[in-house]
Amino acid sequence: MAVLFSGLPTIIIQLWTNSRMEALLQADPGAAADPTFALRNSWVTFVAIFISAIFGLLLQSALVRATIEDLNGKRPNIGDCLQIAIRFLLPTLGIGFLVALGSGLAMIALVVPGIILWLGWSVSVPVLIQERLGVFGSMSRSRTLTKGSRWSLFGLFLILIIIAMVIQGAVGVLVYLFHGIAAVIVAGLVQSVMAMLLSVAAAVSYVELRQVREGTSVDELAEIFS
């Protein structure tokens, strides 16, 4: 699922972006010296970010289902996970937009409040998939569940983000040295692994928070899907 929702879109978007840039440079070789060259195709960047965000949310939704099934001792079914992800696509898009907007604006004002807001909403998608409370209800429920545990969540996600940065930095060097399709494929596979880890971390955090705060077992969490 990580390759399908993260790796493959990353590879396609990267190849598409590279081909467009090469076509522009062939048409106007002197464009590379223009400081505004990158801005000429800013819409391509925005489209790529939007598409990546959609697939990232689909992956997280699918992995909530897969994580709970796995923790319950069952073998996750890919078709079932995809069905859950597609069913909740629009609400997860709403949550993704509001979380990005709210925490982003808070970070512009002050970094710490933005981080705190993001941590408070970090399990909104798992709440949506599992408890089906809607966009605003899921975000509110996430803040309730994460209250008192946000420093622990901060440590978890900080470690994962640092690991992601180190790996992506190393891959960036490979891409710079070797270029070509092989480098893009390697970058896509690394993106798959990191997206999977971050999505599973959010899903497992939700399960742990429910168990710690409410004593809810994995069996009870899985009942909604039975």
Secondary structure, 3 states (H helix, E strand, C coil): CHHHHHHHHHHHHHHHHHHHHHHHHHHCHHHHHCCCCHHHHHHHHHHHHHHHHHHHHHHHHHHHHHHHHHHCCCCCCHHHHHHHHHHCHHHHHHHHHHHHHHHHHHHHHCHHHHHHHHHHCCCHHHHHHHHCCHHHHHHHHHHHHHCCCHHHHHHHHHHHHHHHHHHHHHHHHHHHHHCHHHHHHHHHHHHHHHHHHHHHHHHHHHHHHHHHHHCCCHHHHHHHHC
